[in-house]
Amino acid sequence: MTVKRKSTAEPTAGGTPTDLANAAVALAVSAPWLEPQRRRLAEAWRGTRFPHALLLRGPAGVGKAALAEWVARLVLCDERQQAPCGACSSCQLLAAGNHPDFLRAGLEEDARQVKIEAVRALALALTMKSYRQGYKVAVVAPADRMSPGAANALLKTLEEPAANTVLILVADQADRLPATVASRCQQLRVPRPDPATALHWLETRESRTDWELCLDLAYGSPLRAVSIAATGGATLARDMGELLEALAGQGRDLISEAERWVKAGAAERVRWVEFWAARAVREAQVGEGSHSLDMRVLHSTTQRRHIQSLFAVHDSAREASGWLQRGSVNAQLLVEGLLLDLVRAVRSRPAEGKNS
Ligand SMILES: [Zn+2]
């Protein structure tokens, strides 16, 4: 006989916060690379020592926020040994988005920082008695985007945690957190899965031919690959192909092109250029080898210059990627610089032995 229980929904674009939270939990359970973290946390919970404060850190798009949702269900479930059971009244309240002892603070619409008011309210709520005579759990995500005031407001909670409370911080860039905050949390790293694991997981979710491209563009982060796929990985490749042609011809206005990139997601485009340049260097080098000796001498100066310009594109794309990952950078200026390098490279291409 099958036990009927409310199934957790798959992620849906623009779902309610509850839909999203349920989808996140389903994801945390289905992701094989989160298994060691889940096991460690479940063991700690069934044992005697569970941290008052947990910092989930690691690159963007690997499922840290999903894991935080799962931890909330682990800690709030009424059946400690089977937690999260999905069937008890606590689990049902969480699935319905109605658990009174679960709190969240995050970015409000279009805000760049997690505000002090949100963190204060959460810290205050943690000091109050549990409504269900159990634990209280609070998640701050993205914690690395807390304003200095907000981070400060969290300090007292970290220094003198109330009994039976768990605070979970989620950070892509944990080194941006004040040391006073980070050092008071038990830190759990969530690394990127290896590409084969990520690819397999993506393919079991949905059959697509461009998962590998999406995963590459996402720096190997599977959840980011999902969102790139949702916004059209193939479309991106086509747009970029058209851009290269335009740059080789009469060109495009680089400033407005950079604006478009920043609006549409500069990181993926910069990453695409990095791949493109690496491939173009290889192809140009192979092309050079295929000429006769006389041709090679004739060819070599322009060809070498072309290869150098491709290396320059590759290096600036890689550097720009790093900056964009770390955030707090003038993306517009960065992209304009990269586009200039790109123009130089596509226009330095020798007329003969063109690379496709
Ligand atoms: Zn339960």
Residues whose N, C-alpha, C, O or C-beta is under 5 A from the ligand:
A	BS01	ZN	C77 D78 E79 P84 C85 G86 A87 C88 C91
